[in-house]
Amino acid sequence: MSKVVCFGEVLWDVFPDGKKIGGAPLNVALRLSSLNNNSTIISSVGNDELGRELIRNLKDTNVNIEGIQTTNNYKTSKVVVTLDKSGSATYTIEQPCAWDFIEHTNRLKKITEEAEVFIYGSLASRMQTTYATLLKLISVANFKVFDVNLRKPHYNKECIIDLMKYADLIKFNEEELIEICNYYNFKSDSIDALCAHISKQTDTKHICVTLGDKGALYYKDKKVFRNFGYKVTVNDTVGAGDSFLASFVDGISNRLDEQEILDRSCAIGALVASKNGANPKLNQTEIENLMAS
């Protein structure tokens, strides 16, 4: 069991049929907890009913919420989720909201220092208060994981490049990898070559890239590992990449074989996509059965 801190947005995902707790860092923390890790979320909610309801929901989980602040000045975040016919999601994200104003404290510093892994994403860079706190915590963090998770228009080139340079592991999807390689004026039809370029530019040894129904790739120390995907019927893609990342971090923390890390992460991500919402319950048998298929 590892101690992992996830930093950034907590929110309500608003679907046509109702709302569910979400936000990429929270989704990762919830999945890590289900994989028997000690996960903590650092974020902020408003002093409002949505914030209180969110905290009540999290008290029923094993995620440590001591890093969640409450602000009187900004409201708890809501994100409108739109699903197309294939289950792929697009997001309408409010700004500003409570998680844009995470204040640095000695308590947050201590939580970060004591964790083996610190996970952050690009949305945390869109407003200065939270971004400044993130940079201070990165400076004391141990193994640092950057979940790129681009959401237009809530990021800029300069911050993305800086956040990659701090990371020990970077997680992209295919479109994000191509876009960011364009920042360096580098183009290639080879995912391997794109990963190698990012690794060289950022001095990052671990890079993983999700490829939708085509699986994923793990680039480590100039070696490449591949999974070609598992066949499932997609319900919605919300949270699938977050659960992939949680499983990936869990595998690295437990020093699993690289191919096993990748295969297991792809299976968990695929199962989440086959179910409703970002944080469905999974059991070990269905994970193992899908991997065996």
N, C-alpha and C positions, 0 to 999 in steps of 0.2 A: 504493500500500500504506500502510495506517494502523497506528499502534500503539494497541492497545486492551487495556484491563485489565478483566477480569471478576472480581467479588468475591462470595464467598459459598460455597455448599455444593458439595462434591464427594462422591460417594457411589456406592453400588452399587444400581441398580434391580433388584429381584428379581422376575422374571416366573415364571409357572408352569413354563416350560421352561428356566429358568436365569437368570443374572445378567449385567448389562451396566453399564459405567460410565455415570454420569449426574449429575444435578443441573443445574438450569436454567443457572447461570453457566458450568458446564463445557460443556454442550451448545452454548451461544452461542459460547464460545471455540473449540470444535472446528469449528463451521460457519464462523466468521470466518476461521480458519486455512485452511480449504478454499477460501475465496474470496480467498486470497492476501494476507491481512492478518497483521500481526505481533501475535498475541494471547497474553496472559499471564493465568494464573489465580492469584488469591490465595485461599487456603483453608487447611484443616488436616485431616490424617488421623491416625489412631491409630498407635502403634508396635506394629502387629499384622500378621498375614499379609494381611488384606484391604487394609490401607493400603499394604503393600509391593507387592501385586499391582496395585493401582490405579496406583501410581507407575510400575511396569514397563509397564503398558499405555500410559500417557501418554508415556513415553519413545519409543514407536513412532509418535508423532504430531509435528506441528510446533508444538504449543502449548508455550509457555515455562512451565515449572513451578517456576521459582526462587521464586515467591511462595507455594508450598505448605509449610506448617509441619508438623512431626510432634510429637505430644504423647504422653507416657507415661500421662496421667491419664484420657483418654477414648478410646473405641473409634471406629474408622472407621464412618461412617454407612451403614446399609442402609435402603432404602425398599421396602416391599412394594407392587407395582403390580397392581391388579385391573382387568381389561378387561371391559366389558359387551359385549353382542352386536353393537353398532355400532362397537366399537373404542375407545370413549371410556374414559379412564383415571381411576381414583381411587387415592389414595396414602395409605399408612400410614407416618408418618414418626417415627422414634425421637427421643427427647429425654431427656437431653442426649447429644451426640456431639461428635466432634472439631471439626467446623466451627463449633460454638457458642462456641469458645474461640480465635479468631484473635487473636493478640497484635499490638499496634501496634509496629512497629520502624522505624528510619530507612531500612532497605532497602525496606520496603513504601511508605514515603513517597516515596522517590526513584522507584520504579517507577511510582507513580501520577502524580507530577509530570511525568514524561517522556512519558506517554501522551497522545494526542489525545482519546481517549474513555475514560470510566470507567462501567462498567455494574454495577448492583446491584439486588437484589430484596428483597422483604418478609421472606423467611425469615431474612435476616441480622439482623433486629431482634428476634428472639424471646428472645435471651439477652444479658445486659448486656456481657459481654466483647467479643463480636464486634460488637455494635451500637456500642459506644464506639469501637472501631477504625474501623468504617465512617464514623462522623461525622468523625473526624480526617482520614481519607483524602478524603472529600468536600470538606473545606475547602481542599484543595490540588489537587483535580482540575480538569480543563479542561471539556470538554463532557460533561455528566453525564446518564446515561440510567437511568431507573427502570423496571424490569420488574416491574410490580405483583405478579403471580403469587401471588394469595391462596391459602393452604392452611389451612383451619380445623383446629384452633383456634390456629394459630401466628402470630397477628398481633393488633394492637389499633388502634383508630381513631386514637389520638393519634400513634403512630409513622407510620402511613400518611400522615396529613396532613403531618407534618413532612418525610418523605422526598419527597413530591411537590413541596414548596416549594423543595427544593434542585435539582430536576431541570430540564434544558433540554429533554428529551424524555421523555414518559411513555407507556408501552405498557400497554394494558388488553385484556382480552377484554370482550365485551358485558356479561356478568354482573357483572364487577368494576366496570365503569364505573357501572352502575346502583346497585350497593351503595354505592360511595363517594359518588356524588351524594346518596344518602340521608343520608350523614353531614352534608351541608350543608342537609338538608331541601328538596332540589330534586328534582322529578320531572318527567319529560317522556317522551312517546312518540317524540321525535325524538333520534336519536343525535347529530345536529349540535348541537342545543341543549344536550345533556349535555356534549359536548366543549367548547362555548363557555363553559359555566359553570365547568368545571374549569380551563380556561385562564385565566379571569378570577380565580378564587379563588387560584390558585397562581402566576400570572404565568409560565405555561409556554406557549411559542409552538408547540411541536411535540407533537402528540398522535396516536397511532395506536391503532386499535381493531380487533381481529380479531373476525370475525363468523361463524366456523365455515364451513359450506359456502356461506354468503352472501358470502364474500370479506372485505373489510376497508375501513376508512376512514382517511384521513389528513387531520387538521385542522392547518393551518399558517397563522398570521397571519390568522385569520378566513376563510381560503379552505378549501374542502372538496374532496378528491379521493377517488374511489371505485373499487373493483374489486368485481365481483359474483361472483367465485369461479370456480374451474376444476373441471370434473367429473372426479373420480377415484374409484376404489373404495378405501375406507378400510380399511387393515389395522389400524393403531392410531394414536392421536393423540399418543402420547408424543413430546415434543420438537418437534412441528410448530410450535408458537408460538415456541419458542426459535430455530429456523432462520429463521422469518419475521423475528424481531427482528434476527438476525445479518445477514441480507440487507438489512434496512432501514437498519441502521447503516452497512453497507458502501456502500449507495447514497448516503446523506447525506455520508459521508466523501469519496466520489468526485464529489460535486456533480452527481449525475444529476438529470434532470428528475423532478419530484414524481410524476407519473403512472407513469413508468417504474420509479421506486423501489417504488411500491405494487404494480404488476403483477408485477414480478420477485419481490418478497417473497412475494406470495400464491402464485405458481407454485412457489417453493421449499418453502413450508410445505405445500402440497397434495401435492407429491411425497413429502415425508417422511412424511405421513400415509398415503400409499399403500404404504409399505414397512414393514419390520419394525424396531422399535427407534427410538431417538432420533437416532442419528447415521449413517444409511445414506449410502453414497457416491452422489453425484449427478454427472451429466456435463452439460456446457453444451448439448449437443444436445437432451437430453430437457427441459431447462428451456425452451429456445427453442421446441421443438415444442409444449409445453403452452401457452406464452404465445401462440403463433400460433393455437391452437385457439379 
